[in-house]
Amino acid sequence: MYPADYLLGIDKADAGDPSDGFEALMFSDKNAFESLPEEVQQELIKEMNERIEFLAYKQKNKDKK
């Protein structure tokens, strides 16, 4: 289960094929996301971007070892 799935209340069985990558993350349950208040949507987007940046940084530094 992706972290965003948990935040959006998406069950692993409903999340789609994980090999779908970006599209699976962004569109696995668009209606659930759109039903959230605007400020919650913005906070979720911010948190997801921060997590992605952290993981990219972590991967980049892992490759240097």
C-alpha positions in Angstrom: 0.0 0.0 0.0 1.3 3.4 -0.9 1.4 6.1 1.9 -1.0 8.2 -0.1 -3.4 5.3 -0.3 -3.5 5.1 3.5 -4.2 8.9 3.7 -6.9 8.6 1.1 -8.5 5.5 2.7 -7.8 3.3 -0.3 -7.6 -0.4 0.3 -4.7 -2.2 -1.3 -7.1 -4.2 -3.4 -8.6 -1.0 -4.8 -5.3 0.7 -5.4 -4.6 -0.8 -8.9 -1.5 -2.4 -10.2 1.6 -1.0 -8.5 3.5 -1.2 -11.8 1.3 1.7 -13.0 3.7 4.0 -11.2 2.9 7.7 -11.2 -0.6 7.2 -12.7 -1.5 4.7 -10.0 -0.4 7.1 -7.3 -2.1 10.1 -8.7 -5.3 8.6 -10.0 -6.1 5.5 -8.0 -9.0 7.2 -6.3 -9.5 10.7 -7.7 -13.0 11.0 -6.3 -11.8 10.4 -2.7 -9.1 13.1 -3.2 -11.5 15.6 -4.7 -14.0 15.0 -1.8 -11.4 16.3 0.7 -11.5 20.0 1.7 -9.2 22.2 -0.3 -6.8 22.8 2.6 -6.5 19.0 3.2 -5.8 18.4 -0.5 -3.1 21.1 -0.4 -1.5 19.6 2.7 -1.6 16.1 1.2 0.1 17.4 -2.0 2.8 19.1 0.1 3.4 16.0 2.2 3.6 13.8 -0.9 6.1 16.2 -2.6 8.2 16.3 0.6 8.3 12.5 0.8 9.2 12.1 -2.9 12.0 14.7 -2.5 13.3 12.9 0.6 13.2 9.5 -1.1 15.0 10.9 -4.2 17.7 12.4 -2.0 18.1 9.2 0.0 18.4 7.2 -3.2 20.9 9.6 -4.7 23.1 9.4 -1.6 22.7 5.6 -1.5 24.2 5.4 -4.9 27.3 7.4 -3.8 28.3 4.7 -1.3 
